[in-house]
Amino acid sequence: MLSKDNHLYYIMQKKIKLLKIPSEYGAGTRGASLGIEALRIASITRKSDLFTKLDTSTITVPKKNLLKRPKSKVAKYSGVISKLYTKIAASVAQIISTSPFLFVLSGDHSCSGGVMAGLAKAFPTKTMGVIWIDAHADIHSPYTTPSGNLHGMPIATALGFSNKEIKINEVNQKVEADWEAMCLASGRKGILKPENLVYIGIRDTEPEEDNIIDAHKIKKYDSQTIRRITIENVVKQTMEYLAHCDYWYISFDVDSLDDTISRGTGTPSANGLLIEEARYLLKKLLSSPKTICLEITEINPLLDNKNRMAEVAFELLEDCYKVIKKRTYTLSAL
């Protein structure tokens, strides 16, 4: 029988946590902030009690008129999002220090920059590996973005890249300051190294992003590669490639799925992952104790049909929870 003095007992008693971030400031279309509620409705449809099992926190998102034209065209709502990064980072750092695993549900993908900052803040001496499951690279900066939407930039904030050497936009001092704040949300710059990043499902990128990926030899598995070598080999190779990292963070954008499935999202893309491929990918990666955080993002019920996108995402979330519950935590925990 385990006593309270036993470290293994302590680890087992820690609760799996859930952090909700209902923000859509980084998205190009309205509605992503409602994605978390759409997941709750999907859980009711499935008669699931998953959300009652998780110790849940919610980030309070500042209220701003999203129908009003943003001041900046190259980094829309950068002031709000830079402050949100700081808030998310502090919350994630606090939560992960008292939990064996953290699920994050966010409205749009810009939030993940704050999540990565929080993990780096919690483990400043550890090496973070990032598995980015997405149709897009999200490695733009205000200097290279064609849209100005910050959900296309979180990877660059974690890398600390401004991409000035290939800039296509002029950036004012206010945006520069906001960008610097996002890159420093953990307290230090460059929390992610290019060699510790893997893209899976990537297939819709701009030339500027391709330039950065190629220049830094960032590992990627596009749709053609996945079909050629199979999802099983993609998982195996990814786990081997990131084996040197102390812990892994997985960010799952629902637009990584094929657009026949992922209609309820802002930027759907053809030739994506099938549901069974995504299920295998997530379950296998989560089976490793190195994976300490999973984020699911970019569900937009306003663009959906009968909540199908949320139902698919919730089904995957339930499968992921079952894997984490079965996982064994040992004395080697962070």
GIZI-V98513 format. One record per pair of residues at least 24 apart in sequence whose ideal C-beta (glycine too) atoms are under 8 Angstrom apart, sorted by the first residue. I is the first residue (numbers start at 1). GAP is how many residues later the second one is. Records with the same first field share a line. If there is no record, write none. Layout:
BEGIN
I=GAP  GAP
END
This chain:
BEGIN
7=324
8=321  322  323
11=89  318  319  322
12=317
14=84  85  86
15=39  40  84
16=37  38  39  83  84  85  86  87  305  308  309
17=37  38  39  40  78  79  81  82  84  85  86
18=33  36  37  38  39  84  85  86  87
19=37  38  39  40  72  73  76  83  84  85  86
20=36  37  38  39  84  85  86
21=37  38  40  67  83  84  85  86  90  93
22=36  37  39  84  85
23=36  38  58  61  83  84  85  87  88
24=42  83  84
25=36  39  41  51  52  55  56  59  83  85  125
26=50  51  55  82  83  84  85  123  124  125  127  128
27=80  81  82  83  122  124  239  271  273
28=119  121  123  238  239
29=237  271  273  274
30=36  37  272
31=235  269  270  271  272
32=75  76  234  265  266  267  268
33=28  74  75
34=73  266  267  268
35=70  72  262  263  264  265  266  275
36=69  70  71  263
37=264
38=226  261  263  266  269  271  272
39=66  260  271  274  275  278
41=266  269
42=265  268  269  271  272  273
43=271
45=262  266
46=265  268  269  272
48=266  270
50=264  267  268  271
53=268
54=49  267
55=44
57=34  38
59=25  28  29  32
60=27
70=78
72=70  76  100  102  103
73=75
74=68  69  71  74  95  96  97  101
75=67  70  73  75  78  96  100  103  104
76=72  73  74
77=73
78=64  72  96  97  100  101  104
79=95  99
81=29  69  97  101
82=96  97  99  100  103
84=27  30
85=28  29  32  72  96  97  100
86=28  95  99
87=27
88=26  27  29  30  97
89=25  26  28  29  32  96  97
90=28  31
91=27
92=25  26  27  29  30  201
93=25  26  28  29
96=26  196  197
97=25
100=192  229  233
101=190  191  192  193  223  226
102=190  191  192
103=190  191  192  193  214  217  218
104=189  190  191  192  193
105=190  191  192
106=189  190  191
107=190  191
108=43  158  189  190
109=25  29  42  43  45  142  144  188  189
110=39  40  41  43  44
111=43  184  186
112=42  139  183  185
113=40  41  44  45  69  72
114=71
115=134  136  178  180
116=38  41  42  70  75  76  133
117=40  41  68  69  74
118=68
119=128  130  173  174
120=38  66  68  71  72
121=65  66
123=123  124  211
124=62  63  64
126=120  121  208
127=66  69  117  118  119  120
128=63  64  68  117  118  119  120  121
129=67  68  69  113  116  117  118  119  120  161
130=25  28  62  66  67  68  118  119  120  121
131=67  69  107  111  117  118  119  120  154
132=65  66  67  68  70  119
133=67  68  117  118  119  120  123  140  145  148  149
134=65  66  67  68  117  118  119  121  122
135=66  67  68  69  118  120  121  132  133  134  137
136=66  68  69  117  119  131  133
137=62  65  68  72  75  76
139=24  70  73  74
140=66  68  69
141=38
142=27  29  33  34  37
143=24  25  26  28
144=24  25  62  64  65
145=24
146=60
151=115  147
155=37  42
157=25  26  28
158=33  34
159=31  33  34  35  38
160=29  30  31
161=51
163=45  49
166=42  45  46
168=40
194=24
195=24
196=46  49
198=40  43  44
200=26  34  38  56  81
201=25  55  71  72
203=66  68  69
204=63  65
223=48  49  50
226=47  51
231=42  46  49  50
232=48
234=47
235=45  46  49  50
238=47
239=45  46  49
242=48
245=45
246=44  88
247=43  44  45  87
248=37  40  42  43  44
249=42  43  44  45  46
250=32  35  36  41  43  44  45
251=43  44  46
252=26  30  42  43  44  45  64
253=44  45
254=42  43  44  45  55  58  59
255=43
257=55
261=47  48  51
262=47  50
263=40  41  42  45  46
264=35  36  37  39  40  41  43  44  45  46
265=33  34  35  38  44
266=32  34  37
267=31
275=37  40  41
278=38
279=37  40
282=34  37  38  41
283=36  37  40
286=34  37  38  41
287=36  40
289=38  39  40  41  43  44
292=42
294=26
END
